[in-house]
Amino acid sequence: MTRPARILVVDDTPANVKLLVDLLAAKGYAPIAASSGEEALARIAEQPPDLVLLDIMMPGLSGYEVCRRIRATEATALLPVVLCTSLDPKQERIHGIEAGADDFLPKPINQPELFARVKSLLRIKALQDEVKEQAAQLAEWNGKLEDRVRAQLAQMERLSRLKNFFSPALAEAIVSGGADDPLKSHRREITVVFLDLRGFTAFTETADPEEVMQVLREYHAAMGALILAHEGTLERFTGDGIMVFFNDPVPVPDPAARAARMALQMQQRTADLAAGWRKRGYELQLGIGIATGFATIGAIGFEGRIDYGAIGNVTNLAARLCGQAPGGEILASPRVAAALEEGFVLDPAGELALKGLARPVKVVRVARERA
């Protein structure tokens, strides 16, 4: 112990008290005196000692009763108690054990035996205190761990909800808060992909609503899986029209190549779906446009309904290219073509006069990825 052990000496005979106090003080302990059982309990309640030397035969509360009350209190249930008696040791030992005593000293006190028993019980007390402290520390750690688990579960729940509205990358950026607020308006170069189904308007005019919804579910599920696989950010679903962009909110290497690779896989997947649709009498094909450029990106909407959107000429260009793309084809802008020329086979598609653009745009058709 870092401080002297506090030992409470309880005896109604002043000479006995003085003898024990002097002996204990000489050995470096910090003795405290009490002349009755009631005074002893009061001392213990004020500040529990490390050990109690307790006389049995006292007026008022006997040593047995004091020992029972010590054991009945949670704070002192493990407090070492040594009963001191000049009566029949055998009989008193039985009563003392029943009362909860830890050890016994016959009177007159034998000094070597006194110090041996005190030292032994204080060692046990020190171990008990250490175990109690470790248990308290463990409980504190468990509490902190439970708080962290609850916080992580809450974060996972928030993330799960956000993923219903935003891409996983954006949802994780919002929840983690490790970077600048991704919903705050900012400007960045992105690659935009627009796609929609050729023949969809005619299909909706003749098909039942249930058939239309079934086709959209199949189409959205297939395209959504590819968007997530290529780490794209879904900007919007509008019926058969879908807008995706790359390089925001999380920057990615080679956004144009990712976009082209995703678009090729989308065409292949839609061709597989179209074979089934054709058997049901629906003639639908996918047109895709890709453009690269700077856009202003951030939260768009109002309280209670917020989307994550990109605004700029690049989105208009991608949409116009998509509108001009025949079914089954992918049209790309010049900047996209420059980024793809080494890794993809590109076919010239001529110059297109696109609505809203002052000059014709030299366009390429993305045919396939090079081996």
Sequence and secondary structure as in RCSB ss.txt:
>XXXX:A:sequence
MTRPARILVVDDTPANVKLLVDLLAAKGYAPIAASSGEEALARIAEQPPDLVLLDIMMPGLSGYEVCRRIRATEA
TALLPVVLCTSLDPKQERIHGIEAGADDFLPKPINQPELFARVKSLLRIKALQDEVKEQAAQLAEWNGKLEDRVR
AQLAQMERLSRLKNFFSPALAEAIVSGGADDPLKSHRREITVVFLDLRGFTAFTETADPEEVMQVLREYHAAMGA
LILAHEGTLERFTGDGIMVFFNDPVPVPDPAARAARMALQMQQRTADLAAGWRKRGYELQLGIGIATGFATIGAI
GFEGRIDYGAIGNVTNLAARLCGQAPGGEILASPRVAAALEEGFVLDPAGELALKGLARPVKVVRVARERA
>XXXX:A:secstr
  S  EEEEE S HHHHHHHHHHHHHTT EEEEESSHHHHHHHHHHS  SEEEEES  SSS HHHHHHHHHHSGG
GTT  EEEEESS HHHHHHHHHHHT SEEEESS  HHHHHHHHHHHHHHHHHHHHHHHHHHHHHHHHHHHHHHHH
HHHHHHHHHHHHTTTS HHHHHHHHH  SS TTS EEEEEEEEEEEEETHHHHHHHS HHHHHHHHHHHHHHHHH
HHHHTT EEEEEETTEEEEEESSSS  S HHHHHHHHHHHHHHHHHHHHHHHHHTT   EEEEEEEEEEEEEEEE
EETTEEEEEEESHHHHHHHHHHHH  TT EEE HHHHHHHTTTEEEEEEEEE  TT SS EEEEEEEEE  
